[in-house]
């Protein structure tokens, strides 16, 4: 029983860590969105996206409101969004999105994570050419006809529509559009009364690098290292 309890406790702490990381990430995104276009979600598409993502991870309303207040406060912390590039073990390309108030600290930490994780940090442009920045909307399929939706969204920049499995094993629809069409697609879904589970800007690999289970574990360890850094928002890879 003790051993089972330890496993369950470890799993519980892992979920809490992930939840805390998501809250911190979205909190920074809210601050950046409010600073860029104000606190009114009706006129700030980026802030509406943040609200959707906050709901998807169960972020409490008071934490969302606190982030908005911080963005409007006199002692506002300015976050700069910086993209770092590099390779994990076995030739897997990584893109690391960060939001930082201290460039020197962040670049040193990210470089250290790459080195200790068996990878190598590259220069700007050394990896990003292997990816395409796209808007990704995850939708609940209930009440939606995928074929009809595909035809309706083509005029709004739809590039891909497919099915996937969510973190809890549920079926979801994934809508993807080009980076420049993100706002147009977001409004199209809103006008149709469709509230996405989440709406993100993601780096999608144009090709993937095949790896076996042991190699995938090596890459995953580096990704986990990076994701645990307080300045890192998201990590993207082309591991197949």
C-alpha positions in Angstrom: 0.0 0.0 0.0 2.8 2.4 0.8 4.4 1.9 -2.6 1.1 2.5 -4.3 0.6 5.6 -2.3 4.0 6.9 -3.2 3.3 6.4 -6.9 -0.1 8.2 -6.6 1.5 11.0 -4.6 4.2 11.5 -7.2 1.6 11.6 -10.0 -0.4 14.1 -8.0 2.6 16.4 -7.5 3.4 16.1 -11.3 -0.1 17.3 -12.1 0.2 20.2 -9.6 3.5 21.2 -11.1 2.0 21.2 -14.6 -1.0 23.2 -13.5 1.2 25.8 -11.8 3.4 26.0 -14.9 0.3 26.6 -17.1 -1.0 29.3 -14.7 2.3 31.1 -14.8 2.6 30.8 -18.6 -0.9 32.1 -19.2 -0.5 34.8 -16.6 2.5 36.1 -18.6 0.5 35.9 -21.9 -2.3 37.9 -20.3 0.2 40.6 -19.2 1.7 40.8 -22.7 -1.7 40.9 -24.4 -3.0 43.7 -22.1 0.1 45.7 -22.5 -0.1 45.4 -26.3 -3.8 46.1 -26.8 -5.5 47.0 -23.5 -7.7 45.1 -21.0 -11.0 44.9 -23.0 -11.3 41.4 -24.6 -13.9 42.7 -27.0 -11.2 44.7 -28.8 -8.2 42.5 -27.9 -8.2 39.2 -29.8 -5.0 38.0 -28.0 -6.6 38.5 -24.6 -9.7 36.6 -25.7 -7.3 33.8 -26.7 -5.7 33.9 -23.2 -9.1 33.7 -21.5 -10.0 30.6 -23.6 -6.7 28.9 -22.6 -7.1 29.9 -19.0 -10.5 28.1 -18.9 -9.0 25.1 -20.7 -6.5 24.5 -17.8 -8.8 25.5 -15.0 -7.1 28.7 -14.1 -9.1 30.4 -11.4 -10.9 33.7 -12.3 -9.1 35.6 -9.5 -5.7 34.7 -10.9 -6.8 35.9 -14.4 -8.0 39.2 -12.9 -4.8 39.5 -10.9 -2.7 39.2 -14.1 -4.8 41.9 -15.7 -4.3 44.2 -12.7 -0.6 43.5 -12.8 -0.5 44.5 -16.5 -2.0 47.8 -15.6 0.0 48.5 -12.5 2.6 51.1 -12.0 5.3 48.6 -11.2 4.6 46.5 -14.4 7.2 43.9 -15.2 8.0 44.0 -18.9 8.2 40.6 -20.6 10.0 40.2 -23.9 9.2 37.2 -26.0 12.4 35.6 -27.3 12.7 32.4 -29.4 15.7 30.2 -28.9 16.8 27.4 -31.2 18.9 24.3 -31.0 19.2 20.6 -31.3 18.4 17.9 -28.8 20.2 14.5 -28.9 19.8 12.4 -32.0 19.3 15.4 -34.3 15.9 16.5 -33.1 15.3 20.2 -33.6 13.9 22.3 -30.8 12.3 25.7 -30.6 12.0 27.3 -27.2 9.6 30.2 -26.7 10.4 32.3 -23.6 8.9 35.4 -21.9 11.5 37.1 -19.8 12.3 40.2 -17.9 16.0 39.4 -17.9 17.6 38.4 -21.2 21.0 37.6 -19.7 19.6 35.1 -17.2 17.3 33.5 -19.7 19.9 32.9 -22.4 22.4 31.5 -19.9 19.8 29.1 -18.4 18.5 27.9 -21.8 22.1 27.3 -23.0 22.8 25.4 -19.8 19.7 23.2 -20.2 20.8 22.3 -23.8 24.3 21.4 -22.7 23.3 19.4 -19.6 20.6 17.6 -21.7 23.0 16.4 -24.3 21.9 19.0 -26.9 23.4 22.1 -28.4 22.0 25.6 -28.7 22.1 27.2 -32.1 21.9 30.7 -33.6 18.8 32.4 -34.7 17.5 30.8 -37.9 19.4 27.6 -37.5 16.3 25.5 -36.7 13.2 27.6 -37.3 13.3 27.1 -41.1 12.2 23.5 -40.3 9.0 24.7 -38.8 5.9 26.8 -39.8 4.2 29.1 -37.3 0.5 28.3 -37.3 -2.7 29.0 -35.4 -4.1 25.9 -33.7 -7.7 25.7 -32.4 -8.8 22.6 -30.5 -12.6 22.1 -30.6 -15.1 19.7 -29.0 -16.6 17.7 -31.9 -20.1 17.4 -30.4 -22.6 19.1 -32.6 -20.1 19.8 -35.4 -19.9 18.3 -38.8 -16.2 18.2 -39.8 -16.8 18.2 -43.5 -19.2 21.1 -43.4 -16.9 23.0 -41.0 -14.0 22.5 -43.3 -15.8 24.1 -46.3 -17.1 27.0 -44.1 -13.6 27.8 -42.8 -11.6 27.7 -46.0 -12.3 31.3 -46.7 -10.8 32.2 -43.3 -7.4 30.7 -43.9 -8.0 27.1 -43.0 -5.0 24.9 -43.9 -5.7 21.7 -41.9 -8.6 20.1 -40.1 -8.3 16.8 -38.5 -9.1 14.6 -35.5 -6.9 14.1 -32.5 -7.0 12.8 -28.9 -6.9 15.1 -25.9 -4.9 14.6 -22.7 -7.8 12.8 -21.1 -8.4 10.5 -24.1 -11.3 12.5 -25.4 -11.7 13.1 -29.2 -11.1 16.6 -30.4 -11.1 18.4 -33.7 -7.9 20.3 -34.6 -8.2 23.4 -36.8 -5.0 24.9 -38.2 -4.4 28.1 -40.1 -1.5 30.3 -41.1 0.0 32.6 -38.4 -1.3 35.7 -40.2 -4.8 34.3 -40.4 -5.1 33.6 -36.7 -7.3 36.6 -35.8 -9.5 36.0 -38.8 -10.0 32.3 -37.9 -10.6 33.2 -34.3 -13.4 35.6 -35.3 -14.9 33.2 -37.7 -15.3 30.6 -35.0 -16.7 33.2 -32.6 -19.2 34.3 -35.2 -20.3 30.6 -35.6 -20.8 30.3 -31.8 -17.9 27.9 -31.5 -15.8 28.3 -28.3 -12.5 26.5 -28.7 -11.1 24.3 -25.9 -7.8 26.2 -26.6 -6.4 28.5 -29.2 -2.6 28.6 -29.6 0.1 29.8 -31.9 2.4 26.8 -32.5 5.5 25.9 -34.4 4.5 22.9 -36.6 7.5 20.9 -38.1 7.6 20.5 -41.9 9.3 17.1 -41.5 10.0 14.9 -38.5 13.0 12.9 -37.3 12.3 9.3 -36.5 13.5 8.0 -33.1 13.2 4.8 -31.2 11.9 4.6 -27.6 15.3 5.1 -26.0 16.2 8.1 -28.2 12.8 9.6 -27.5 13.4 9.3 -23.8 16.7 11.2 -24.2 14.9 14.0 -26.1 12.0 14.1 -23.6 14.4 14.6 -20.7 15.8 17.7 -22.3 12.4 19.1 -23.2 11.3 18.5 -19.6 14.4 20.4 -18.3 13.5 23.3 -20.5 9.8 23.3 -19.7 10.6 23.5 -16.0 12.5 26.8 -16.4 10.5 29.8 -15.2 11.2 31.8 -18.3 10.2 29.1 -20.8 6.7 29.3 -22.2 6.6 26.4 -24.7 8.9 24.0 -26.3 8.3 22.6 -29.9 10.2 19.7 -31.5 10.2 17.7 -34.7 10.6 14.3 -33.1 8.7 11.7 -35.1 
